[in-house]
Amino acid sequence: MWTTPTAAAALLSGPERDSLAAIPGAGDQLQTILEQEIAAARGAILAGGGRLDQEGTLPEQIIPDVLAVVAWRYLLVFPALRALQTPERMSAYVDARATLRAIAQGGQKVELPAPGQALDLSAPRGAVQVVRRPRRSPF
């Protein structure tokens, strides 16, 4: 099943989230990092030959990986919080990056969207069309 991960689900405990939320602008940074990582994971799925469901969604099988990356990147925003940057969290980040790399290389597959839910990617996205002028003969 494909769902939309939320910032509240980032792999931080309740007290940690509450403490970090008290820092001005911290919640905005968490949401920004989450959106970046969702887009990166969707790009990895496409690069690996997979199909995408609706915008902003991910297959549930990789949501823990994406949240591990989000949590680690978020904690790095606050260098004074070294106590939260544990070896376990760093290991989860490294493992998650390896999983997403394998998906991008096509070595690991993800579940397909539900029938009728896959985005139609038959038209190129972000493509640039180059207009060429006809060659003129000097004669």
C-alpha positions, 0 to 999 in steps of 0.5 A, a space after each residue: 500500500 502507498 501512503 504519505 509519510 508525516 513529519 510526526 512519524 519521524 523516528 524521534 521519541 515523543 520527548 525528543 520531538 517536544 524538545 525540538 519543537 520548542 526551537 523556533 523554526 524547527 518544525 518547518 525544517 523537519 517538514 522541508 527535509 521530509 518533502 525533500 526525502 520523499 521526492 528523492 525516494 520517488 526519484 529513486 523508484 523511477 530511476 530503478 524502473 519502478 512505477 509511482 502512485 499518487 504525488 507525495 506517496 511512498 510504498 510502506 516498505 520504504 517509509 521506515 528508510 525514508 524516516 531514518 534519513 529524515 531523522 538523521 538529517 534533522 538532527 544534524 541541523 542542530 549540532 549542539 544536540 550530539 547526544 541525540 546523534 547516536 550510533 544507532 541512528 547513524 547506522 539506520 541512516 547508512 542502511 536506509 541510504 543503501 536501500 534507496 541506492 539499491 532501489 535506484 539501481 534497480 537491484 531492489 524492487 518496491 511494490 506497485 501502485 494499486 491498479 488504476 492508481 499509477 501515475 501516467 508517465 507516458 508524456 515526458 516530464 521536465 523535458 526540453 524541446 530544442 527547436 532547430 532552424 532549417 539549414 540555408 544554402 548560400 546558393 
